[in-house]
Each structure stands twice: as structure tokens, then as C-alpha cells.
């Protein structure tokens, strides 16, 4: 997150050293001459599209939990975009707001508790859980299985456990492959171009499309932790 490296950004600018980045923030910043990340809007469209299809073709009236983690810019943005999209579609956001995990290290257990508590108070009252990353999604899956709920879950990141859970055919409906090798290739190509010609990219920020991972294509996906 460029907001946490202000002194480095200042030092690089003072020394006329261009900074190239991948996945630093979710919007253009003059901290970098080039920053490539993934498109959070596309992530939301893909995951909510999968949920919509799974719950009968409409989100209206469906109760869906949204789980995020504010310190991570990407997760924070996509969680807020998801909440807004659900409200616009007439869905009910479980708990009335994004359920916020305090630490990535405890994301699975915190999400499990969020979902377990909601299902205990509202048996059969949950249609889906949207989570901002796979470890959180796997906590939701466990809570749903333990409660005997038929709710579905989506994640983001396409880690091995998440992909395997999709293939297993349980509550884990989909995740998102963020195409990091392609992002890295774009950043390196821009750096090499600058090295060879001195030319910098015309735009300092790009957000690329992602791939929705479902049971249909999960076997062809290389999990992000295996790249």
C-alpha cells in the first residue's frame, strides 16, 4: 500500500528514480510511474453473477453476508462495492453491513464465527456468503456445513484449498483467479522499455480483468499459491 511508504516515495522522487508497482492500492497514484493490479469491479460482477445464478436468477430478497477486511485496500473496496451492488439489487445484507475480520491470520475462524452465529439466530435464513478472500471463504464453508445450511460461498484468490473445495461440490461455489503472472509480465515489460528507451508508460495505472473459477473450469486453474 503506497500510503504506508510515504518516505520511500518522497526519497525516490527527490532522486528522480521512477517507481514501478503491482497491486499497490486500487486507484491511480503519483507515487508510481506504473502500477498494475486487478479490476475490483470485475471481481464483484463475476462473484455476484455466480451467486445470482446459484440462488435462482435473482438477488432480490435474498439474504447474503459480506465479509471484508478494511486494512487491505483491494478487499475493502470490493467488499464495499459488493454491499452497494446487493442493496441496489434488492438483496438483504446479513447484519446490515460488511462483517469485518480484524486480522488475516484469524480470517477463517472469525468468518466461521460470523456465519455460525447468524445461522444459529436465523436457521435457514442465509442464502449466500460473499467473502473478500479464500481463507475467509473456507471458514464460511465450514460453518455452513456444520449447520446443515444450503447457502453458497464465494471467495477471491484461487488458492489450492479454495479450488479443491469448489471441485468437491460443497458450499464453495466460486473464487477468482487474479492473473498475477500477467500483471507481473506487464510491469516487467514497462521496466525493460524504460531501461532500453527511457520511455515511461502513457498511463500510470492499469486494472486488468480476472477469471471466475467454478466447478466447470477449476481443474484447468493453477492455484495462486502454486505459481
N, C-alpha and C positions, 0 to 999 in steps of 0.2 A: 504494500500500500504506500503510494508516494507520499501520503500525508505524514507518514512516520519517518521519512528520511529527508526532512527539510534541509538539514545542514549539508547533506551529501549533494542534494540538488543545487544548492547555492554554491558550493565549492566547485562543482563541475561547470556551472555556468560561468563563474569567475575565471576559470581556467580555459574556457572555450572548448570544453570536451562534451560532445553530444552523448546523450544517454538514450539507449535503446532498451525496450522492456517488453515483457509478455505478461499478460494478466495482472497488470497493476492498475487497480481501480476499474470503474465501469463507464468512464466518460473521458473526453479529451482533457489533457493537462499539458501546460507548457513546461512541465518538468522533463518531458521526453520529446525527442525529435520523432520517435516512432514507438507506439505501443499497440500490440495486437492482443486481443482477448476474444472471448466468445460472446455471442449476442444473447443477452438475458431475455429479451422479448421473445426470441425464438424458443428458448428453453421453456418459457411459460406456455407459449402456444402449443408446443409439442406435448408437454406433460398433461396439460389440462384437456387437450384433444383426446389423449388416451383415456383419461378419467371419464370424460363425457361419453365416449363410446361404450365404456365398460358399465356405466350406470344407466344405460338405456337411451342415449342420444340427446339428453338434455341435462344441464346442470341446475335448472330451476327447481327450487325446493329441496335440493339435496344438501345434506349436512357434511361438510368437508373441513377437516382440520388442516391448518397450515403451520408448519414448523420451520423456524428460521434461527439464525444466529447473527445478531447485529454487528459484531466486530469484523465480520468478513464482508467486504463491500459487495461482492457478487451475490452471496447468499442473501444479504439484506435487501438488495434491490429486487432479486427475483421473487423473494417471499412477499414483498410489498406489492409488486406487480400482480402476483397470483391472487392476493387478497382482493385487490381492486377488480380484477377480472371476474372473480367469483361473485362479488357483490353486484357487479354490473349484469351478470348472467342470472341473478335472482337466487343464487345459492345461499345457504346459511353457513357462515364461517363459525366452526365449532369454538366455543369460548368467546366469540365476539371479536377476536383479534389474532394476530400471529402469536403462536406459542413459542417463546424464545428460550433456546438452550443457552446455558451460561458458559459452557466450555466444550470445545470439540472433543476433548478427551472423555467427556461423560455424555456425549450426544446420544449414544444408543440407549443408555439407561434412563436418561432424562425423558427422551421421547417415549420409551416404553411406559414410563410412569404417566406422562400426559395422556396417552391413549388409554391405558388401563383405567385410570381414574375417570375419564369421560365415559368409557363403556360401562363402568360399574354404576355410574349415576344415570346413564341413559342406555340401558340394554337394547341392542338392536337399533340404536339411534345414530349410527355413524355410517356414512356411505363410502367415504374415502379419506385417505390421509396424504396430503402433498407435503413432501419434505425437501429441504434445500440441498441435501447431500445423502449419499447412500448409507453411511453408518447410522444416521438418524432414521432412515427408512427401515433399516433392519430391526431397530428397536420397535418401530410401529408394527412390523410384521409379526414379531414375537407376541406383542400384546394382543393383536387381533386373533392370532392362532390360539392363544391361551383362553381368550374369551369366547371362542367359537363364533366370532363375527364373520360376516361375509364382505366386510369393507375391503377396498383395494388400496394399494400404496404405490406412490411413485417416488423416485429418488433422482439424484444427479451425480454423475462422475463415472459410472460404469466400472466400478471396482469388481474384483473377482467374485466376492460374496454376493454382491448385488445381482450380477449377471447370472450366477448359479441359482439364486433364489427365483429369478424370472423363469429360468428353464425348468425349475422344479414345479411350476404351475400353482403356487400358493397365492397368498395375498399380494406379493410383489408383482406389480403389473408392468412397470416400465422404469427405465432410467435413461440418462442422457450421456452420450459419448461426446466430449467436448473437443475432440480433434486436436489435441495438443501437439502432435508431431507436425501437423500442417502449420499451426501457429509458430512453432519454433523455426520451421523452414522459411517462413515469411520474414521473421526478424533477422535471421542469419543472412538471407539474401539481401536485405536492406543494408546490413552492416558491411557486407562484401562490396556492394555497389558504392557505398561511401568510401570504403578503403581504396577502391580502384579509381573512382572518378571524382570524389569529393561531393557528389550529389546526394542530397537528402530526400526522403520521400515527400511527395507533394502534400500528403495528409499525415498528421501526426498520430492518428488513432484509427484503428480498424477493428470491427467486431464481426467475426465470421459465424456462419451457420453451424448448427450442431446436428447430431444424428440421434433420433429416438431409438432406443434399444427395447425391443419387445420379444416375446417368445418366438416370433417368426424369424428374427434376424440375430438373436443372441449368440447362436453358435458361430457366427461369422465375425464377431466383435473381439478384438484384442483388448482385454480389460486394462484400464488405465494404470493399475499397479503392476502390469506385466510388460509395459512398453520398454 
